Amino acid sequence: MAGRTGAVKDKTGTGAAPEVRPADALWRTPTFRQLDARLDALVGGRTATQLEGLRLRTVGDLLHLVPRKYFSGTELSDLSTLQPEEEVAVLAEVRSVRAHNLPSAGQHTGRKPRLEVVVTDRRGYLTLTFFGTPHLIRYWQNDLQPGARGIFAGKVRVFNQTLQLAHPDFVILGDDGTVVGGAARNEDMAKITGSALVPIYPQTGKLRTWTIGSCVGLALDAVAGRPDPVPEAVRREAGVVELGEAFRAVHQPQDRHRADEGLERLRFDEAFALQLTMARRRADAAAHGATPRPRRSGGLLDAFDARLPFVLTAGQVEVGDLLFEELARPTPMQRLLQGEVGSGKTLVALRAMLAVVDAGGQAALLAPTEVLATQHRHTIARMLGDLAEVGTLGAAEHATGVVLLTGSLGAARRRAALAEVASGTAGLVVGTHALLSEDVAFADLGLVVVDEQHRFGVEQRAALSAKATARPHVLVMTATPIPRSVAMTVFGDLETSTLRELPAGRAEVTSVVVDVRRQPTWVDRAWDRVREEVAAGHQAYVVCARISSTAKDKGPAVSDGDGSGFVPEDAPPAAAVEDLYAELAAGALSGVRVEMLHGQLPADEKDAVMARFAAGETDVLVATTVIEVGVDVPNATVMVICDADRFGISQLHQLRGRIGRGGHTGVCLLLTQAEPGTPARERLTAVAGTRDGFALAEVDLEQRREGDVLGSSQSGRRSSLRLLRVLDDADLIAQAREIAVRCVADPVLADDPGLSDIVTDVERRAAGDWLERS
């Protein structure tokens, strides 16, 4: 590296090497050997800015950028897989070269010189077109001789119905895989091609694979000799190689076995970092004392139980007893409660909340949307009756207050709600993200319940918990069944309980996929079925993927959903609530009481619409996914989901769970234009084929991978996982969890500085992502 003091440019001005600072200066920087050193200290500001387009900001980010694939010296790319507008790097063989408009000595043709090159994978062909001065045309022509092999990078275009790369960057490789020529040649190219395998990196329009490889080479040199943060004993137990060796094996592999060894270490590091952080969090929670909240006889909870008009399921009793036991301990409960749609999780949580109120504390329920928070408040108040009317003449003995706190409350109502929370008059507080506001103060917060945890992150849980004087107990709920591998990854700081048994009285719900294109008469039949259910005294939901057709989005980006929809490029716009409401009210459902509901309505109007529907004053509710969770109208028996292929499996399962809740059989009609055999249609077939949410969760994970299953709120990006795939790497995650638990329990390893750095990095990234989202 010595002597490299500036940018090295190729002869065309494209494919420039990174700006490089003198090596001695790098080594003199004390913090440079750390993987979290910023890239501009290594490659210069211009290149660092380009790398940021790939979410690469630090030396560690760069070294963890795994090549998309590796080329051997004899392995050509499959050109048949290329798609228009795709940024590609292909290894191909030159078949023919032809120069056009080259002037003779002293002559000018008046037309721009160009070079046309045809490359092949020995099955198909791809055209390369270069423009430049006569000197450059001849220079390139000298490198691009028939039979030469090279890597060619650029954007695939269509010209005269033929795929081509216009003026691609390229390097020509010798028989040993080293660079011997090309339009992107520079002295660092040997670093990515001097091994038996050539790594090909993800790239952007301005940042080619060899430029990234050159930066990686600098990073490898810079961290050489850095101590491995993972102690040798841990590496030996995990069966992985040393970190520096792993980086070299991944980026400069001598064979695929060595590359796989390096990748296995990086995958283990990712799993171990997560599990070590979770284990530290569990240990930290256990080390902080919580105020015990033992169940008290003869109080609010017993009065509530005595009024229940039904018998609790065995699962509800079992989980409830476990929660009471953990609430009575002097260490904070940290538990995840997952269960089927309609399995009675809210009732289990409410009983735990009442036990805390009996013990002198307060309980807060955090919900992801105002509609759900309002529904929870109404449901709790209805179930408690006069037990929720503290301070009134008709209040029962042991009564408490139930307060709703959301962002849309008016100033006067908000002040009143804050006062009840601060004074302790409100034993039960239900709200949205508004509960996290700085002006919300509790008298004695003893239990935090987080509903639909997939909509929140760990930091939001922590922000609400921080409002308690002592560490509060935490109960997290989700009606989206979570595969064990996902639970270990995302909820590893929580113990898990599951409710599978449905309460008595749940009716059968039949689901039918309606092909709108091939079965247009079935759509008319769907509206007839809605009218028939209404005539029988029942109610219906109609769900749309978006709110308004005036927005440019096809949906569901403008809906109230979680962004898990799937919108093909050629898909027609999805049905919108506002349009379909007007159409149905004036047409197929004329004479039927129809209303609409979506997240952009004023809060008071949303409350009024839901109240009328719940009271049976509305027959049909045309809505977005604001009714996905928590809405309980037992009289609803039919649901029509328009453009059902725009929703994910878990969302469809949640939506379907809104019907069949009152003992009446139900039907869910999944309207779609998705073609048979497509992944979208397969999702709908899976949903129609079973009501087992746990089975659907596995299908969901297989189809969408964990980035979508977890949701952006869990990760701050499409997926926080770089290399791990929770479906494929469940065993590795379980192994990492076991090792992490032993590390935290070991007095020596618990204070190991390298392991502490690992946890600090994970926590820093998580906090940074949450701040970006907030």
N, C-alpha and C positions, 0 to 999 in steps of 0.2 A: 504493500500500500504506500510505502514511502515515496514521496515525490509527487503524488497526485494532489494537486492543489486547486483544480478548477474543473468545470464541466468538460467532458470529452464528447465532442459532437461527431456524428458521421458526416460523410461528404454531401449528403442531401439536406442536412438540417433536421431530419426526422429521426425518431428513435434515439434521441440523445440519452447519454448516460446521466445518472444523477449528479447534481452538484456535490462535490466531495471536498470536505475539509481535510487539512493535513492530519495524517494518522497520529503524529505525536500529540497534537492538540487534543484529539479525542481521548487519548489515554490519560492526559493530564487532568481531564474533567472528572472529579471524584465520583459523581453520580452516574457517569455514562454507562458503567457496566450493568446498571440495573435495567431490567427488562421494561420498566415503565418510563425510561428516558424517552423524550419526545423525538420524533423522527427528523425534525428540521435540524437537530444537532448533528445528525448523521448524514443526511442526503441533501440538505439545503431546503430553503423555503419553498421554491417552485415545485420541486418533486414531491415534497411533503404534502403540499396542497393537493396535488394530483392523487397521491395515495389516500388522502382522506376521503376521496370519492368511493373508495372501497372499504371505508370505515376503519382504516389503518392509521392510528395516531401515534403509536409507541413502537419501540423496538420489539417488544413482546408481541404486539399485534401483528407485525410484519412476519416474525418468525413462526407465528402460529397460522399464517396463511398457507394452507396446504395446497400444493399443485392440484389442478383439476384432473390431470392425467400425466402419464409419463410416456415419452416416445423412446423406443429403442432405435438403433441406427438403421434397422431394416423394416421397421413397422410403419406403414403408411396409413394416413387417416382415411376414414370412410367418407368420401366426398358426397355420397348419396344422402347423408344425414344433414347437410347444410340447408339452412333456411334463410330466405331473404331478410335483410335488415339485422342479421345476427352478427355480432362481433366474434370473429373466429381466429384461431391460430391452427393451421393445418400443416402436417408433414406430407409432402408430395414430391413426385419426381417430374422433372422438366421433360416434356415430350417434344415440343417444338417452339421455336423462337423466330419472330419475324419483325423487322424494323420497317417503319413507314415514314415517308417524307424526310429522309435524311438527305441533305444537299450534298452535291459533289463539291470538291475543293473550289472555293471562291464563288459558289453559287448559292442562291436562296430560293426555296420553293414557294415561300409565302404561306405554307401550311405548317401547323405545329407538329414537330416530330413526336412519334409515339412508338412504343414497343409493345407488341402483343405476344404473350407467352401462354402456352397451354400446358397445364400440369395434370398429372394423372395419379390415381391410386391403383392403376392397372385394371380398373373396372370402369370407372367413369372419368369425366374430365371437368376442369375448371379453368376459365380464362382469366388471365391477369393482364391488366392494361396499365402501362406506364407512360407518363408525359414528362418531357424535360428538354434540356438543350441537347444538341447533337453529341456533345462530349459525354453527358450523363447517359444518353441512350447507348452509346458504344461501351461505356464503363459497365452498365448493367448487363448488356449483351455478353460481355466477356465472362461474367459470373454465371449467367443463366444459360449454360450450355446443355443441350439435350443429354439426358442421363444423370444430370446433377440432382442431388436431393437437397431440399431446403425446407425451412419453416417459413410460412407465408402468413402474415397477419393483417387483417383489415375487416371492413364491413362488407357483407355479401350484398350485392346489388343484382337486379335483373336488367339485362340489356339485350334487346332483340330476342326476348324469350329464353335467354341463356344466363345462367348464374356467372357472375364475375366478381373479382376483387379489383377495384380501381386504385391504382398506385399503392399497392400494399407494401408494408415494411417486410423485409425478408432477411434471412441469413442462410448461407449455403454451408452444409455440413460435409466434412470429410468422412472417410470410411470409419474412422475411430470416434465419430460423434462430435468432434471439435469444429469450431467455426473456421472456415477457410475463406469466406467472402460474404458479400451481401450489402444491402443498403442500410443496414442497422448495425454495421460492424463497429465494435469498440473493444478496448483491451480488457474489459470486464466480462465480455461474452463467454470467455473460456470457463468462467466460474459456474455457469449453468449448463455447459455442454461438454465439460471435460470428464464427465462420468459416463458410465455405460447407459444411463437413462437420461433423457432430456426432460426436465420438468416444464409443464405448460401451466401457467398461472391464469386465474381470472383476470380479465383486462377490461379497460375502458377505451374509448375512442382515441385518447391521447396517450395512454399508458400501455405500452406493449409488454408482452410476457418477458422479453429479454431485459427491458428496463427494470421490471419488478425483480427479475432474477439477479440483476446487477446490484440492486439495493439489498436484496437478501444476502448476497455475498459479503457486502460491507457489514451487515448486521452480524453475520456469523463470525467474522474476524473480530468485531468489536466485543462480543460476549465470550470469546474464547477464554477459557481459564476461569470463568465465573463459577463460584461454588454452586453446586446443585442445591436448591432450596428444600428438596425432599431428602430427609436423612437416608443414609445407606440401608439401615435396617428396614425402613418402609419400602424402599425400592426392591430390596431382596424379597420381602414377603409378597410384593405385588408381581415380581418377576419381570421387571422392566429395566431398560438400559438407562444410563446416565443422561441427563437432559441435553448437555452439549452434544453428546454422541447422537442423541435422537434428532436434534435439529439438523446435523450434518447428514444423517441418513435420510431424512425427509427431503431435504433440498438438494443434496448432491449424492444421490444413491448410486452404489456400484451395482446393485441388483434389486429386484423387487422384494426379495426376502428382507434385505436391510431396510428398504423403504417401509415395509410393513412393521418391522420392529420399532422404527422411529414413530410411526403413526400410532402404534399401540401405546407407547409412552405418553404421547400427547393426549390420547383419549383418556388414559388413566388419570393424567393430571387434571383434566377437566372434571371428570367424575369425582376425583378425590378432593379437589378444591371446593366443589359444591357440598359434598358430604362432610368435609371437615368444618366448613362454615356452619352447616346445620347442627353438627354435633356440638360446636362451641356455643351456638345459640341455646341448645337444650341445656347444656351445662350452666350457662349464664342464667337462664330462667330458674333452674333449680337452686342456684346459689343465692338468688334474691328471694327474700322472704315475702310471702303474700299473706294478707289477712285471712285467716281461716273463716269460711262461711258455712258452718255446719247447718244441716237441716233442722228446723225448729218445729216441734209438734204444736198443733193448735193454732197455727198462724195462717198467713195468707195462702200458702201453698195447699195446706190441708183443706181450707175453705173452697179453694178453686177445684181441687180434686173431687170434693164431695158433690160439686155441681155438674161434673162432666156427664153428658147424656149418653156416653158410650164407654166401653171397656177398652183400656189401653192394650195395644198388641204386646206380645211377649217381648218383641224387640225394643219397643218403646220403654217398657219397664226395665229391661236389662240395661239399656244405655242410660236411662235416667238414673238408676241406682249407681252406675259407674260415675256419672257426673257429680252426683251428690257426695260420693266418697272423695273425689278429687277436689271438690270445692271446700271440703272440710280440712284439707291439708294446709300446712303452713308454707307450702311451695306452690307457685302458680300452675294451674291447669293449663295445658297447651294441647288442645285436642281438635281434630278434624272430624266432623260428622257428615258422612256422605250417605245418600240414600236415593232410592227410586223416586220418581215424580209421584207425589201424593202419598209418600210413606209416613208422613207425620213428623217431619224434622222440626217444623216450627213449634209444634206442641211440646216436643221434647225440650227445645231451647227455652220456651216460655216457662216451663216448670223449673228449669235451672235458674232462670232470672228471678222467679218468685222466691226461690229458696234464698237467693242473695239478698233480696229486699227484706225477707224475714230476719236475716242475720244483720240488718242495719245498714246494708250497702245499697248501691244503685247499679243498674244494669243498662248498658247501651247496645242497641241493635243498629248496625251499620248496613244499609242497603244501597245497591248501585244506582237506582233510579228513583225519581220522585214518586212515580206511580207505584212502584213496589213499596217504598217507604210508607206512603199513605195507606196502601192496602194493609200493610203489617199493623199500622197504628189502629186502623178501623177493626181489623180482625181481633187484635189483642183486647181492645176496649169492648168489643161485642162479647168475646168469650168471658171476660172478667165481670161484665155488667157493673153492678154497684160496688164491686171490689176495686174498680178503677175510678171512683168518684170521690177521692179524698177531698175534704174541705167543703163538701156539699151536705145539705140536710139529709139527703137519702143515702149517704155513703154507708157501706157496711163496715163492721168492725174489721180492723186490720187493712182497710182500703189504702191504696196508694194512688199516685198520679201517673198518667201516661201522656207524655209530651212528644209532639212531632216537631222536628227541626230540619228544615230544608232551605235551600238557597233562595227560593222564591217567596218566602214569608215576607209579609209587609213589616215595616219597622216596628210598629206597635206590638204586633203578634210575636215578633222575634224577641223584643225586649222582655215580654211576659214569659216566653218560653225559657229564655236564658235565666231569668230570675228563679223560676221553678227548679231548673236544673241545679243552679248554684246553691239554692237553699236546701235541697234534698227533698222538697215536697214531691217532685217527680221521681219516683223510684225507678220507673221504666222510661227510657229515652230512646225514641226511634228517629233515625235521620239518614241523610245522605252524606256526601263528602262535607257538607256544612258542619258536621260534628267535629271535623278536624280544624275548624277555624280557631284562631288564637283567643277569641273572646268567649269561647265555650269553656266554662269551668264547672266541675262537678264537686258536690259536697263530699262524696265518698264513693268513687267508682270502683266497684268490686268485680264486675264481669263485663267483658267485651264480647259480643256476638257479632260475627261478620257473616252476612248472608251472601250467597252466590260469590264465593271467594274467587272464582276465576275472573271476576271483574276487578279485583283489587290486587295490590302487591303487598309484599311483606312490610314495606316501609309505611304503608298506610295503616296497617294493623298496629305497627309500633307507634305511629303518631298519635293514635287514639289512646293506646295504652299509656303513653307518656303523660296523659292528663290525670292519672291516678297518683295519689300520694305514695301508696305501696304498689308493687307490681300487681296488676289485676289478673284475674283468671281470664283465659281466652278460649272461646269456642268458635270454630270456623265451620260454616255449613256450605254444602254444595249439593244441588240436585243433578249436577252433571257427573255421573259416575266416573271415577278416575282410575285408570289401570294402575296396578301396583308400581310399575316402573316409573310412571309419571309422578305418583304420590311421593316416592322416594326422592325424586329430583326436585320437585317444587315445594312439597310440604314436609320435607325431611325434618323440620324442627317441630313437627306435630305428631302426636300419636293419633291413630286412625280408628274410628268406629263406623260401622256400616249398618244401615237399616234396609233390609231387603223385603220385609213382609209388608204388604199393603193392608190398611185397615179394612174391616168388614164393610160391605156396602159399595165398594168400588165396582163399577160395571165394566163389561167388556167393551172395548173400542176397536172397531174395524177400520183399517186404513186401506185406501184404494188409490193407485196411481192412475191419473187421467191424462192420456196423451192428447193434448189440445189439437195437434195437427191431424192425427189419424182418427180421433174420436170426437169431432166437434159437437156432435149431438149430446155427448156426455156432459159437456159444459152446461148446456141448457138443462140437462137432467139434474146437475148439481144444484142449480138455483131452485128447481122444482122441489128437490129434497129439503132445501132450507125452508121453503114455504110449508111443506108438509110437517116438519118438526115444529114450526111456529104455530101451525094450526092445531097441533097436538098439545100446545101449551108450553113448549120448550123454547130455548133460545140458541143463537148461533153466533159464531165468530167467522169473520172473513179477514184473512191476513194478507197484507201486501208488503213487498220488499222496499218500497219507498213511499215518501209522503206526497210529493208533488211532481207532476210531469213538466213543470216549468223549469226545473233544474236540469242541467246538462247531463248529469250522471244517469246511467242506465239503471242504477240500483245495484246493490243495496247501500251504497256509500252515503246516501242521504236519508237512510232509514234510521230507526232507533235501535238497530241490531248491533252486534258486536264485531261487525266487519268480517265475518267468517263466510260470507257469500262467495259464489263462484260465477263470474260473468264472462262468458265467451266473447271473443272479439266481435263476432258477427251476430251476437244476440240482439233481438229487438228490445226496445225499452221495456222495463218491467212495469206491471200494473201499479198505479199510484193510488193511495188512499183517497185523496180528494176527488180524483176522476171517477174511480169505481163507485164511491159513495153516491155521487150524483147520478151515475148511470143506473145503478141498481134501484135507487129510490124512485127514479122516474120510469124504470122499465121492468125488469124481471121481478123485482121485489116491491113494486108499487102497491100501496095499501098496507105494507108492513112497516112497523116502527123501526127505522134504521137510523143509527147515529155513527159518527166517526170519532176516532181517537188516535192521536199521535203525540210525540214528544214536544212538538213546537207549539202546542196549544197552551194558553195561559194555565197556570196551576189550578186556579179555582174552576176553570172550565173542565179540565181533566178530571178533577175530583167529582164534579157534578155529573159528567158523562158516566163515570164508573159507578157512581151511587145509583143513578137511574137504571143502569144495566143490572146491577146487583139486586135492585128492588123489583126487577121484572117489568119496569116501565118502558124498557127498550127491548125489541125482539132480536135485532141483529146489530152487532158491533163490527164495523169495518175499521181495522186497526193495523198499525205496524207491530213490531215485536215488543212494544211496551207491555203487552199482555203475556209475555213469555213466561214469567215466573211470578209466583205469589198471588195471582188473581184467582179467587175461589168463588165461582158462581155455580153451585151444584145443579142448577136447572139447565145449563148449557150442554147440548147433546150433539151438535154438529159443528165441524170446523172445515172451512174451505181455505186452503193455502195456495194463493196464486203464485206462479213462478217459483214453485217449491224447490227447484234446482238451484235457486239463488241462495239457499240457506244451507248451513252445515247440519250434519246428522244430529248433533246434540241439541241444536236449536229447534229442529223439527220435533225431536222427542219431547223437549220442554213445551213447545206449543201444543202438541197433541195432549199433553197432560192437563190442559185446561178443561177438557171435556170428559164426561163419564165419571164425574166426581160425586154425583148424587144418587147413585143407584139406577140411573137410566142408561141403557146401552147407547153408545155413541158411534159416530162415523167421522173419519177424517179423510177428506178428499185432497189429494196432492196433485194440483194442476201443473203440467209441465210441457214445454216444447223440446226438451232434451231428447236427442236421438237414442233409440235402444242401443245398448252396448257401450255407451259412453260412461265415463266415471260418474257424471252427474246423475245419469239414469240409474246406475248401480247403487248410488247412495239412497235414492228414493225406494228402490226395490228392497234394500236392507231395512229401511225404516218401516215399510209396509209389512215386512215379513216377521217382525217381532216387536214386542213391547218391553223386552228385557234391556233396560238401559245399560247394564254392564256389558252385555254382548255388543250393543251398538257402540259403546265407548271403544272397544277393541277395533271394530271396523273403522271407526272415525280416526283412530290413531294410525292405522295402517294406510288409510287413504290420504290423510292430510298432514301427517307427521306432527311432531310435538309443537312446532312453531305456531301453528294455527290452533291446535287443541288447547295449548296453554293460554293463548291470547296475548296480545301485545302488552296488556297491563301486567302480565307476569314477567315479561322479559324486557320491556322497553324497546323492543324491536321485533321483527318477525319471529325470531327465536334467539334466546340468549345463548343457546348451545352452538358452539362452533363445529365440533367434530362428533360429539355424541349424538346417537339416535336412540332415544329411550326404548324404542321397540326392539332394536337390534342389540343394544348394549345393556340389557337389564341385568345380566349376570355380572358384568363389569361394575355397574353401579352398586349392586349388592355387595360385591367384594370391597369396593372403595368405602362403602358405609361401615362395614365391619372393621376395616383397618382404621378409619377415622375415629370410631368409637374408642378403640384401644389407645389411639394416640392421645385423645383428650383425657383418658383415665390414667395415662402414664405420667407420673410427676415430672420426669425429665422431658419427654416429648411435648407435654402440655405447654411448656415454656420455650420450646425450640424456636429461635428467631426466624428460621426459614419458614416454618409452618405458620408462624404469626403473620409473616409477610403475605403468605398465600391468602389467609383469611381477610387481612386488611384490603388486599386487592379486590377480592370478591365483594366485600361490603362497599368499597369505594365505587365500584362499577354499578352496583345495585342502587346506591344512593344517587349517583349521577344520573342514571336512567330515570329514576323517579322524579328528580328535580326537572329534567327535561320535559317530562310528561305533565307536570303539575301546572 
